[in-house]
Amino acid sequence: MIENLIENENYKYKIYDKYTCKQNIDRIKFYKNDIKNPKINLLSAGYHLDKNTQKKSGGLFFFNIDLNHKLIPLKEENIILDYGILDIKFSKNNLIFTANSDYFYTIFNLINNTKNKKYLYEQEEKKEKKNITNDIIEMDNSEQKIFSGTNDGNIYIHDLIKHKNILVINKAHEYGIWSLKLLENDNIILTGGEDAKIKLWDIRDKSTKENIVNDKSYQSSINYIDLLKYDLSKNALVTGSYDEKIIFFDLRYFPKELKSVKTEHSTWDIKQTSLGDNHLFLISSIYEGFNIWEIDKDYDMKHLLRLPVTKDKDIFHKTIVYGVDFENNFGNHNIVNSVDILSCSFYDNLMMYWNYTLV
């Protein structure tokens, strides 16, 4: 265990372990599959671009966490790929869906050791889509449809039963789509783009005309959109951007803002959790490292912790922090005031496993 304990008012954090991968990593997740291998506790996903050859590669890399909080690589379980992975979602029936660097998604069945590529474009479009990536992926509640956002600004809805696209919204955004959220029985889509716009779509309208556009809140790419987890009304929306602010909206009055909070750090991804009555945002902040905020019922935010990107100390991430995941009470379900956190940084290929505790 790496000794690194810092107190911050009523909280403290402790770094358990870290591991340097062979590839760049941009996603990391707690994962449990008792059928495939009961030793698997987490996985990371890579996207590596060779600067000399421009060749893309990647993979899924699996780890065990032992009783001493050490990360144990399970190299025999790894899946090496000739493309990169940009996003991951888990299904209810032990399938892994990934958005990939070559305009398709893949379904991994770890039980049968199979993978199935699904291209979003038609065969005749292959040449013109050569350098386009599938950046974000979601699935509907029935797990029969896949929703993808690509870096040329398109939205694809792919039917897993019919094995084809059932709806394509071309040029939904001027540039890439970086965030996507399904609402209201999967009939409403919220998308955030590199064009600094948030758009709300009703896919029951076959014209796919954009319903509402918010293009005044941000001046940079919108990387995160989700409902506020502890809001019982299910109407509060939280968004994050490169803009160094987090903005809350009420869906009933969208695009009117509820509150804008200046964070002084960018947002790539947010994981929401609660420790007791305290609601937390765990934020991968790209160039500004990792941040934790506490949020109250009035959307006021209190900054609790910043672990900056640092090149002169061998303790935390040294490059862009992309991935974050968490698990409350991991390994001990009697602890209600503690959360275990995974984070990863891209260019130094580093994954960290650590803990944050309410004292």
N, C-alpha and C positions, 0 to 999 in steps of 0.2 A: 504494500500500500504506500502510495506517495504521500508523505507528510505535507499537508498544506491546508491549514485550518484558519479561516479568517472569520471573525465575528462582525456582523453588520446589524446593529440594534438587536432585534429579536430573532435573527436568522444566522445560520452559519453554513458554510459549505466545505466539503471535503472531496478531494480528488482521489478516487480509488485506483484507477489504472489508465494507461493509454497504450495505443498500438499504432504503429506506422505501417500502412498498407503499401503494396507495390504499385497501385494505381491511384490516380486522383479519385476522390470520393465526394459525392454531393448529396447522398441520402443515407440515413442510418435509422434503423428501427428496431425496437424490441419485438421479438417474434418467438412464438412457441408453436411447435408442431410435434405433438407426442406420438403421432402415427409415423411420421417420417423418421424423426430422430429426437428422442426426449432430451438430448443434451443441447439442442439448439436453443439459444436464448436471444440472439439478436442477429441481424444481417445488415450489411452495408452494400451500397450499389456504386459502381464506378462508371465514370465517363472520361476516357483518356484520349487526348488528341496528340499524335506524334507531330512535333513541330517541323521536323524535317520531311517526313513523307505525307503528312496530313491524313494519315490513316487513323480511323477511329477504332477504339476497342473499349471493353468494359466487362462487367460481370456482376454476379451476386456472390457475396462472401459471407460465410456463416461463422458464428462464434458461440462458444459456451462461456458462461460466467460461473466460476467455481465458488465455493463457500467463503473464500477469502477475497471475493470481489476482484479476482483476476480475470482478464480476458484471454480465453484460450481459443486460438484459431482452429477451425475444423476444416482443414485444407481439402480433405477427401470429399467434402460436401460442396465445394465451390463450383460455380458454373461460369466458365470463361466464354466470353462472347466476342464477336467481331463487330460489335456496335456498342454504343454507350447508352446508359440508362439515365433518364432525366427525372422520372417520377415513378412512384410505387404505390399501389393500392392492394390490400388483401381482401379476398372474398370470404364468404362464410364457409365455403366448402374446400378450404385448403388450397385455393388457387392464388397465384401472385400475378397481378397485371402490372406491366411496366410501360411507360411512355419512353420512346427511344429516339436515337439521334438520326434516324433515317426515315422519318415520316411513316412510322408504323407503331403498333403496340404488340407486345408479346404476352401470351398466357402461359405461365409456367405451372405445370402440375408436378409437384415434388414427389407425390406418391408414386406416380407412374413414370417419373423421370422423363417427362416429355415437355416440349415447348412448341408453341404454335404462333407463327407470325401472322399478323393481320394488317395489310397495307391499307392506308386511308385513301390513296389515290387509285385511279384506274391504270391499267397496264400502259395505255397510250400516253399517260402523263408522266411516266417514269423519268424520262430525261429531264424535263423541266422541274421536277420535284427533287432532283438529285441532292441538292444542298439544303433542303428544308428539313426541319426537325419537329417532332411531336413533343411539346414541352410540358404538357399538363394532362392528367387523366383523372376522370371520375367515373363511377358506375352508379346506375340507379338502384333504388331499394330492392327491386326484384332481381338485380344482377343479371339482367337480360340485355341491357344497353350500356354501351361505353361512350362517354363524352370526352372528346379530345380538343385541345387548343394548340395550334401550331404557330411556328415563328413567322409565317407569312400572313397571320391574322385571320385564319379560317377556323370555324367550329365544325366538328364532325360528330354526328351521332350514328354509331355503328350498332346494328342489331346482331347480338350473338347467336340468336336462333336462326335468323335468315341469312347470316353470314354476308351482310352487305350494309353499306351506308344507307340509312333511311332519311337522313336530312344533312345537307351541307349548307352552312351559311358562309358564303365567300366574302372575304374582306370585312368580316365582322369588326375587326380593328385595323387601323392603318398599318400597324406593325405587329410584332408578336403578341400572343396571349400568354400571360404569365400567371393568371389565377382564374379559377373557375369554381362556382358553387351552385348546387342544385337546390331548389326550393319548391314548396307547394306540390307535393307528390311528383316531383321531378319534371313538372311542366314549366317551371320558371328557371332560367339560367342567369346567373350573374357572372360577368366576365370583367377582368381587369387587364389592361393592355400596356404595352410599351409606349403607346401613344398618350399615356396619362389619363385615360378615360375609363370610367366604370359604366358598363352597359347592362341593362336588364332586358331579357328576351322572354317572350311568351311563345313557346314552340307549338302551342295549339293553333297559333296563327300561321298558317302554312306559307304566308308571304314572308315570314321570318323578319318582318320589319322591326327594327329596334323600338322597344316600347318607351324606355326612359334612358336618357344619357346624362351622366354627371361628368363634366369636363372642366370644372372650375376648382375643385378641391386640391388637386395635385398638379405638379409640373414635371413629374417623372413617373417611371414605370410603377404600376400597381402590382405588387407581388403577392399580396395576401388578402383574401376575402373569406369571411365566415360569420356565422351567427355567434353572438356572445353566449357562451355556454350556460352561464348561471342566470341568464335573463329568462324568467319563466314565461313571459309573454311571447317569446320566440320572434320578437320584432326588431330587436337591436342587432345591428350589423357592425362588425369591426373590420377595418381595412388598414393595410400598411403598405409603405412605399419606400423607394430610395430617398424620398423627400424629407426624411428625419422628422416625421410626425405620424401619429396614429389618429384616424378619424372614425367617429361613431355616427351611424345613421339609424333612423327609424324607418323600417321598410314601408310602413303605412304612409309616410310622407316623403319618401325618397324622390329626389336627391337632396332634400334639405338636411343639413348637418345637425346632429345632436351636440357634438363636442369635438374639438380638434385639440390634440395634445402634442406639444413640441417635445420630442424625445432626445434630440441632438445625436441620434444614430439612425442609420437606415434599418429597414425591416425587410428580411427575405422570407422568413417563415415564423409563425407563432404557434406555440402549443399552449393550450389553456388548461389549467388545473386548479384545484383548491386544496389548501391545507387548513383543516378546521373550517373556520368562517372566513378565511382569507383567500381571495381569488387572485391567481397569479397568471401573468403572461411570461412564458419562457421564449425568448426571441433570439434567433440567429440573425446577427446584425451585419453580416458581410464584412466590410473593412473595419468595422468597429467592434468586432469580437462577439461576445455573448452578453445579453442583458436580461435581467429579471425585474418586472414591475408588479406592483400590487394595485388592484383596481377596486373601487367601491361602487355602491349602487347608483351613485350620481355620475359615474364615468370619470371621476377624478382618479389620477394615477400617481403613485408614489414609487420613485426609483429605489430599488433595494440593492442591486448588485450589478457591477460591470466587470467583466473579465476581458480586458482588451487584447487585441492582436498584438503580440510582442515578439520581436526577433532576438532580443538580448537575454531572454530568460527561457530556460528549458522546462517550463512548467505548464504552459497552455498553448493555444493555437497560434501559429506564426503567419498564417495566410487567411484568405477569405473563408469565413465561417458560413456554410450553407445549411448543413443538416442539423436537426434537433428532434429528439423524441424523449418521452418520459414514461415512467411507470410508478404510480403510487404504491408504496408498501411492498416493493419488489423483494421477495424472499422472506417477508415477515408481515403478515396481514394483521398483526396486532398493533403495528405502528401506523398512526393516523396523521402524524405531523411531519412526515418525511416523504420526499420524492427523489427517485433515482433518475438521472438525466444522461442521455447520450448526445454528444455533439461531434461534428466532424468539420475539418477544414480541407480545402480543395488542393492547393498546390503543394502543401507539405504532407498530404496523404494521411493526415493524423485523425484518429478517432479517440475520443475521451469518454470515460465512464466516471461519473461523479454523483455526489449527493448534496441535496439542499434540505435543510431541516429547520423547522420552527422550534425555537428553544422554549 
